[in-house]
Amino acid sequence: MNVYIVETARRLANLGVEVEIFTRATSGTLPATVELTPGVTVRNIAAGPFEPMVKEDLPALLCPFASGVLRVEAQQEPGYFDLVHSHYWLSGQVGALAKDRWRVPLVHSMHTMAKVKNSMLAEGDVPEPSSRVLGEAAVVEAADRLIANTDAEALQLIDLYDANPALVSTVPPGVDLVRFTPGNVADARRRVGLPVDAHVLLFVGRIQPLKSPDVVLRATARLLESQPQLRDKLVVAVVGGPSGPDSRILTTCKHLRVNWASLTSSSSSRRLTRPSSSTGTAQPMSRSCRRTTSRSAWLRSSRKHVGRRWLRRPSAAFVPLSPVGTPGC
């Protein structure tokens, strides 16, 4: 989501839209504000300990994060922000609060939804808590526009969260065509040490049950049962790092890591698999179909140069934290 936010902010800035990104400070040495690129300002809000945190602990930081965001606006001229775009349900909680305080429209992108994840949990996964389900419902009700990445996500918002169809728009994520472009397979394989004549299956993603890397391995076993002649040439590349509360048990998988940028951008694989539990099935993708997605946060806008600008913050930042009505907010 961070990539998504940064790239969206940069392109809005290129269009003359002034953008501010709010994120939680994870280090005491970070400056309060950083210019990411001309027209894009990142604000590091002090909320909780100066260190990365697991998402399960973030709801407890909703109030201090929201307070920091509102304090920024209070130091500006009235009408400083024209619009808020929040990403992920925690950011949406703060976005709903900012909408009411600043009297501006709220645009929200959910990216993932508790009801969807709970309906197709991977074995051993813990369901998303009811507090998240309720929080997402509150954000859907508060938003003036809901942005879905796919038509399927748009239908989930409507069917599972009773979103108003007239307020839901589908905006597919973009692709960095400089980084993600077809290339020479043989040269790419030589650079990363893969046999030129190998049959390569590529898994790219966080190493956790939700992303189901085990599905790739099981599918590979089935493939070799039916086509044993592939055994000497089949290579399964698992590219990614451990993620989630069980990351410590995955440190033994470090030897599986490969240069992800080399593998993906140089087209060294013939098939990219996406066996995520959120889709239910592995999805082979040809090189020409690769996409990038990421996390984002807020978009904001001020009226200095353009009649209307926006503010949007990155996902890392809008990882605030609890229902809007939490006492003390």
C-alpha positions as a Python dict, from the first residue, in 0.01 Angstrom:
ca = {
    (1, 'M'): (0, 0, 0),
    (2, 'N'): (294, 232, 61),
    (3, 'V'): (393, 206, -305),
    (4, 'Y'): (34, 274, -408),
    (5, 'I'): (15, 585, -192),
    (6, 'V'): (350, 726, -292),
    (7, 'E'): (293, 678, -664),
    (8, 'T'): (-60, 819, -647),
    (9, 'A'): (62, 1121, -452),
    (10, 'R'): (342, 1189, -699),
    (11, 'R'): (111, 1177, -996),
    (12, 'L'): (-144, 1402, -828),
    (13, 'A'): (135, 1649, -756),
    (14, 'N'): (230, 1639, -1125),
    (15, 'L'): (-129, 1745, -1199),
    (16, 'G'): (-100, 2044, -964),
    (17, 'V'): (-271, 1881, -666),
    (18, 'E'): (-98, 1949, -336),
    (19, 'V'): (-77, 1632, -129),
    (20, 'E'): (3, 1564, 234),
    (21, 'I'): (58, 1214, 368),
    (22, 'F'): (5, 1142, 736),
    (23, 'T'): (189, 846, 883),
    (24, 'R'): (275, 720, 1231),
    (25, 'A'): (635, 793, 1328),
    (26, 'T'): (828, 470, 1387),
    (27, 'S'): (1152, 638, 1497),
    (28, 'G'): (1227, 926, 1730),
    (29, 'T'): (1486, 1057, 1485),
    (30, 'L'): (1236, 1123, 1206),
    (31, 'P'): (1163, 1489, 1131),
    (32, 'A'): (806, 1606, 1176),
    (33, 'T'): (773, 1679, 803),
    (34, 'V'): (956, 1555, 496),
    (35, 'E'): (919, 1666, 135),
    (36, 'L'): (881, 1344, -61),
    (37, 'T'): (877, 1527, -392),
    (38, 'P'): (771, 1880, -491),
    (39, 'G'): (404, 1908, -397),
    (40, 'V'): (403, 1605, -164),
    (41, 'T'): (467, 1644, 210),
    (42, 'V'): (491, 1352, 452),
    (43, 'R'): (395, 1425, 813),
    (44, 'N'): (526, 1185, 1076),
    (45, 'I'): (276, 1183, 1362),
    (46, 'A'): (393, 1077, 1708),
    (47, 'A'): (149, 813, 1830),
    (48, 'G'): (262, 523, 2044),
    (49, 'P'): (614, 380, 2066),
    (50, 'F'): (875, 479, 1808),
    (51, 'E'): (895, 135, 1651),
    (52, 'P'): (704, -79, 1401),
    (53, 'M'): (399, -251, 1548),
    (54, 'V'): (179, -542, 1447),
    (55, 'K'): (-160, -439, 1314),
    (56, 'E'): (-340, -601, 1608),
    (57, 'D'): (-189, -337, 1841),
    (58, 'L'): (-265, -35, 1624),
    (59, 'P'): (-630, 23, 1727),
    (60, 'A'): (-506, 130, 2070),
    (61, 'L'): (-325, 422, 1903),
    (62, 'L'): (-628, 565, 1727),
    (63, 'C'): (-681, 855, 1965),
    (64, 'P'): (-323, 991, 1976),
    (65, 'F'): (-287, 953, 1599),
    (66, 'A'): (-619, 1129, 1532),
    (67, 'S'): (-520, 1403, 1774),
    (68, 'G'): (-193, 1459, 1589),
    (69, 'V'): (-369, 1478, 1252),
    (70, 'L'): (-630, 1725, 1378),
    (71, 'R'): (-361, 1937, 1543),
    (72, 'V'): (-192, 1988, 1204),
    (73, 'E'): (-511, 2125, 1052),
    (74, 'A'): (-577, 2346, 1354),
    (75, 'Q'): (-251, 2528, 1288),
    (76, 'Q'): (-356, 2620, 932),
    (77, 'E'): (-599, 2869, 786),
    (78, 'P'): (-964, 2754, 776),
    (79, 'G'): (-1033, 2539, 470),
    (80, 'Y'): (-674, 2416, 445),
    (81, 'F'): (-786, 2070, 341),
    (82, 'D'): (-1035, 2013, 61),
    (83, 'L'): (-1066, 1637, 77),
    (84, 'V'): (-951, 1335, 277),
    (85, 'H'): (-870, 999, 117),
    (86, 'S'): (-817, 723, 371),
    (87, 'H'): (-688, 372, 304),
    (88, 'Y'): (-760, 64, 513),
    (89, 'W'): (-1025, 65, 782),
    (90, 'L'): (-805, 209, 1057),
    (91, 'S'): (-726, 514, 848),
    (92, 'G'): (-1093, 538, 766),
    (93, 'Q'): (-1172, 581, 1134),
    (94, 'V'): (-959, 893, 1151),
    (95, 'G'): (-1081, 1001, 810),
    (96, 'A'): (-1442, 996, 930),
    (97, 'L'): (-1348, 1208, 1227),
    (98, 'A'): (-1155, 1454, 1009),
    (99, 'K'): (-1447, 1474, 766),
    (100, 'D'): (-1679, 1595, 1040),
    (101, 'R'): (-1428, 1835, 1194),
    (102, 'W'): (-1306, 1984, 866),
    (103, 'R'): (-1639, 1961, 681),
    (104, 'V'): (-1482, 1805, 373),
    (105, 'P'): (-1569, 1495, 165),
    (106, 'L'): (-1424, 1157, 266),
    (107, 'V'): (-1301, 916, -1),
    (108, 'H'): (-1208, 571, 129),
    (109, 'S'): (-1029, 269, -16),
    (110, 'M'): (-1077, -46, 191),
    (111, 'H'): (-819, -268, 12),
    (112, 'T'): (-904, -565, 238),
    (113, 'M'): (-1223, -639, 432),
    (114, 'A'): (-1275, -843, 746),
    (115, 'K'): (-1593, -1014, 626),
    (116, 'V'): (-1419, -1129, 308),
    (117, 'K'): (-1108, -1252, 491),
    (118, 'N'): (-1314, -1433, 754),
    (119, 'S'): (-1515, -1612, 487),
    (120, 'M'): (-1203, -1782, 346),
    (121, 'L'): (-947, -1819, 622),
    (122, 'A'): (-635, -2021, 563),
    (123, 'E'): (-580, -2314, 796),
    (124, 'G'): (-446, -2186, 1127),
    (125, 'D'): (-538, -1822, 1060),
    (126, 'V'): (-717, -1622, 1329),
    (127, 'P'): (-1042, -1449, 1221),
    (128, 'E'): (-1050, -1072, 1209),
    (129, 'P'): (-1211, -932, 1526),
    (130, 'S'): (-1567, -803, 1543),
    (131, 'S'): (-1429, -457, 1625),
    (132, 'R'): (-1284, -442, 1276),
    (133, 'V'): (-1610, -555, 1117),
    (134, 'L'): (-1799, -283, 1304),
    (135, 'G'): (-1530, -27, 1225),
    (136, 'E'): (-1543, -103, 854),
    (137, 'A'): (-1921, -73, 852),
    (138, 'A'): (-1893, 269, 1016),
    (139, 'V'): (-1641, 386, 756),
    (140, 'V'): (-1861, 265, 469),
    (141, 'E'): (-2151, 460, 614),
    (142, 'A'): (-1943, 775, 663),
    (143, 'A'): (-1765, 782, 325),
    (144, 'D'): (-1884, 1009, 45),
    (145, 'R'): (-1709, 787, -210),
    (146, 'L'): (-1576, 433, -186),
    (147, 'I'): (-1293, 329, -420),
    (148, 'A'): (-1264, -42, -503),
    (149, 'N'): (-963, -192, -678),
    (150, 'T'): (-1174, -445, -870),
    (151, 'D'): (-1536, -503, -968),
    (152, 'A'): (-1540, -800, -729),
    (153, 'E'): (-1437, -574, -441),
    (154, 'A'): (-1709, -326, -538),
    (155, 'L'): (-1970, -602, -518),
    (156, 'Q'): (-1836, -712, -180),
    (157, 'L'): (-1877, -359, -45),
    (158, 'I'): (-2235, -352, -169),
    (159, 'D'): (-2337, -707, -73),
    (160, 'L'): (-2152, -747, 256),
    (161, 'Y'): (-2149, -390, 390),
    (162, 'D'): (-2467, -245, 236),
    (163, 'A'): (-2271, 26, 57),
    (164, 'N'): (-2473, 255, -168),
    (165, 'P'): (-2392, 138, -525),
    (166, 'A'): (-2403, 500, -643),
    (167, 'L'): (-2111, 583, -411),
    (168, 'V'): (-1885, 294, -515),
    (169, 'S'): (-1633, 339, -799),
    (170, 'T'): (-1385, 85, -935),
    (171, 'V'): (-1035, 224, -1001),
    (172, 'P'): (-784, -51, -1090),
    (173, 'P'): (-432, -2, -948),
    (174, 'G'): (-175, 118, -1195),
    (175, 'V'): (153, -38, -1308),
    (176, 'D'): (504, 107, -1320),
    (177, 'L'): (580, 20, -1682),
    (178, 'V'): (944, 121, -1645),
    (179, 'R'): (1007, -146, -1381),
    (180, 'F'): (751, -404, -1494),
    (181, 'T'): (805, -477, -1859),
    (182, 'P'): (883, -788, -2065),
    (183, 'G'): (1251, -872, -2095),
    (184, 'N'): (1492, -1140, -2212),
    (185, 'V'): (1428, -1458, -2012),
    (186, 'A'): (1770, -1615, -2068),
    (187, 'D'): (1962, -1302, -1959),
    (188, 'A'): (1741, -1257, -1655),
    (189, 'R'): (1795, -1616, -1543),
    (190, 'R'): (2170, -1589, -1578),
    (191, 'R'): (2169, -1279, -1358),
    (192, 'V'): (1990, -1456, -1072),
    (193, 'G'): (2160, -1793, -1115),
    (194, 'L'): (1867, -1992, -1253),
    (195, 'P'): (1913, -2259, -1522),
    (196, 'V'): (1825, -2116, -1861),
    (197, 'D'): (1621, -2422, -1955),
    (198, 'A'): (1438, -2455, -1620),
    (199, 'H'): (1061, -2450, -1579),
    (200, 'V'): (1023, -2176, -1318),
    (201, 'L'): (720, -2123, -1097),
    (202, 'L'): (744, -1794, -908),
    (203, 'F'): (573, -1710, -579),
    (204, 'V'): (607, -1347, -468),
    (205, 'G'): (448, -1225, -147),
    (206, 'R'): (456, -1220, 229),
    (207, 'I'): (536, -1559, 376),
    (208, 'Q'): (228, -1617, 588),
    (209, 'P'): (-74, -1853, 585),
    (210, 'L'): (-301, -1598, 414),
    (211, 'K'): (-80, -1589, 105),
    (212, 'S'): (-73, -1971, 91),
    (213, 'P'): (279, -2045, -35),
    (214, 'D'): (205, -2404, 64),
    (215, 'V'): (-50, -2421, -219),
    (216, 'V'): (230, -2369, -470),
    (217, 'L'): (431, -2651, -316),
    (218, 'R'): (134, -2887, -309),
    (219, 'A'): (44, -2799, -667),
    (220, 'T'): (406, -2864, -765),
    (221, 'A'): (391, -3208, -603),
    (222, 'R'): (73, -3289, -796),
    (223, 'L'): (237, -3166, -1117),
    (224, 'L'): (538, -3394, -1065),
    (225, 'E'): (312, -3690, -994),
    (226, 'S'): (147, -3647, -1332),
    (227, 'Q'): (462, -3536, -1518),
    (228, 'P'): (767, -3688, -1341),
    (229, 'Q'): (988, -3595, -1636),
    (230, 'L'): (977, -3233, -1514),
    (231, 'R'): (1153, -3313, -1187),
    (232, 'D'): (1505, -3232, -1310),
    (233, 'K'): (1408, -2899, -1462),
    (234, 'L'): (1132, -2764, -1237),
    (235, 'V'): (1230, -2474, -1006),
    (236, 'V'): (992, -2317, -753),
    (237, 'A'): (1114, -1971, -646),
    (238, 'V'): (961, -1844, -322),
    (239, 'V'): (1038, -1473, -296),
    (240, 'G'): (936, -1272, 9),
    (241, 'G'): (990, -1223, 377),
    (242, 'P'): (817, -1354, 688),
    (243, 'S'): (516, -1153, 801),
    (244, 'G'): (278, -1148, 1094),
    (245, 'P'): (300, -1261, 1457),
    (246, 'D'): (454, -1597, 1359),
    (247, 'S'): (744, -1441, 1169),
    (248, 'R'): (998, -1583, 1412),
    (249, 'I'): (930, -1940, 1300),
    (250, 'L'): (1006, -1850, 940),
    (251, 'T'): (1362, -1734, 987),
    (252, 'T'): (1477, -2073, 862),
    (253, 'C'): (1325, -1985, 525),
    (254, 'K'): (1574, -1706, 458),
    (255, 'H'): (1766, -1925, 216),
    (256, 'L'): (1461, -1916, -10),
    (257, 'R'): (1487, -1544, -69),
    (258, 'V'): (1586, -1430, -414),
    (259, 'N'): (1631, -1089, -570),
    (260, 'W'): (1264, -1005, -625),
    (261, 'A'): (1331, -705, -847),
    (262, 'S'): (1555, -909, -1074),
    (263, 'L'): (1308, -1194, -1098),
    (264, 'T'): (1000, -987, -1170),
    (265, 'S'): (1130, -696, -1371),
    (266, 'S'): (1358, -908, -1587),
    (267, 'S'): (1101, -1177, -1665),
    (268, 'S'): (1308, -1471, -1551),
    (269, 'S'): (999, -1678, -1477),
    (270, 'R'): (736, -1814, -1709),
    (271, 'R'): (457, -1824, -1452),
    (272, 'L'): (381, -1605, -1153),
    (273, 'T'): (146, -1775, -907),
    (274, 'R'): (-85, -1594, -666),
    (275, 'P'): (-234, -1860, -437),
    (276, 'S'): (-381, -1622, -179),
    (277, 'S'): (-654, -1744, 52),
    (278, 'S'): (-840, -1423, -20),
    (279, 'T'): (-905, -1548, -374),
    (280, 'G'): (-933, -1914, -293),
    (281, 'T'): (-736, -2046, -588),
    (282, 'A'): (-389, -2014, -734),
    (283, 'Q'): (-387, -1781, -1032),
    (284, 'P'): (-116, -1828, -1295),
    (285, 'M'): (-18, -1502, -1461),
    (286, 'S'): (179, -1451, -1778),
    (287, 'R'): (464, -1201, -1780),
    (288, 'S'): (252, -947, -1960),
    (289, 'C'): (-12, -960, -1687),
    (290, 'R'): (201, -869, -1387),
    (291, 'R'): (67, -592, -1171),
    (292, 'T'): (184, -397, -873),
    (293, 'T'): (-37, -305, -585),
    (294, 'S'): (41, -158, -253),
    (295, 'R'): (-85, 18, 44),
    (296, 'S'): (-179, 373, 79),
    (297, 'A'): (-302, 629, 313),
    (298, 'W'): (-428, 980, 291),
    (299, 'L'): (-458, 1235, 31),
    (300, 'R'): (-502, 1592, 121),
    (301, 'S'): (-539, 1918, -48),
    (302, 'S'): (-501, 2285, 13),
    (303, 'R'): (-618, 2579, -190),
    (304, 'K'): (-289, 2754, -255),
    (305, 'H'): (-224, 2700, -623),
    (306, 'V'): (-522, 2514, -759),
    (307, 'G'): (-884, 2587, -690),
    (308, 'R'): (-908, 2254, -515),
    (309, 'R'): (-631, 2028, -396),
    (310, 'W'): (-616, 1719, -200),
    (311, 'L'): (-464, 1548, 88),
    (312, 'R'): (-391, 1191, 97),
    (313, 'R'): (-179, 1002, 331),
    (314, 'P'): (10, 674, 295),
    (315, 'S'): (-112, 349, 429),
    (316, 'A'): (158, 325, 683),
    (317, 'A'): (38, 647, 829),
    (318, 'F'): (-323, 578, 820),
    (319, 'V'): (-292, 282, 1014),
    (320, 'P'): (-489, 435, 1290),
    (321, 'L'): (-671, 240, 1507),
    (322, 'S'): (-1022, 191, 1651),
    (323, 'P'): (-1387, 279, 1614),
    (324, 'V'): (-1457, 648, 1561),
    (325, 'G'): (-1676, 664, 1869),
    (326, 'T'): (-1405, 544, 2105),
    (327, 'P'): (-1433, 733, 2437),
    (328, 'G'): (-1172, 1003, 2466),
    (329, 'C'): (-1133, 1072, 2094),
}
